[in-house]
Amino acid sequence: MKKKIIFATGNEGKLQEIRMIMADLNVDVISMKEAGVTQEIEENGVSFAENATIKATTIMKETGILTLADDSGLEIDYLNKEPGIYSARYLGEHTPYSEKNRIIMERLNGVPDEKRTARFVCAIAAALPNGEVITTTASVEGRIGYEEKG
């Protein structure tokens, strides 16, 4: 019998991605909905790792099932690391990413290449039923271009 792991996300794309990554393991990655979790979890941490930990521990305590959660976002040095941990809520939760990107590009208008440094940060937390929490954070460095691509 496969061990169940909850992946704490409402993002179907992320859920499918983690299922693909873990496909060769003897685990069944289930969504919060599939686990019967319906509550909204307030991400009020001060770092990506803290937000991931809040999500993972909240759901693990409710279900007793090992829970993985992530938090990620873009840090732009010239903008004092904005949008940072507020990436998803930057300029309002319902603001389309195309609009968020447009405004970021406006704010960086005239900023030279060497000051357009940025990184994508991702933290993952695993909350185990024994109360232990394991976290890891990684980032990819880069620069913000002059036009939207991808």
Phi, psi and omega in degrees: 000134181285142175282138179271140173228131176269134171253115188279087176206152172259001183269108183300325178297316178297319180299314179295322180296314181292327176296320178294317181299322185261012185300327182276356179268160180273059181225154176246106180278119181244156179278168175301317180300315179297333178273356180086014179270122181240351184288148172275134182253124181283120178270089184246024177285173181253004178212165177299317181296320180294319178296318178297320179295318179302312181296312184296314183290323179300313183287321179298319179295325180287325188251336186077009182253138176311131185232133173255142175215152176230161169216137184210163178178179184257132174245122179249115186303315182300332180261030179055041179068018172286156354285343173058223183294351179260015185310313182291330183258001182303126181064020178105135183302328185263006177285126180298148180300329178299321179288318177301315179298318180300315182292320176300316179298321177298316181294335179263003180302127179085355179280127183292159184309315185293345178255011182257025181293145183201172177207152170259126182246137176225129175242140177235136177238140174242118177258116183268152181301338178279003178097347179289142176234129179245130179232153172214146179227138177221160178216158176238120182277150177189199177225151175278126181286191183255354176212155181286133178222154174082000000 
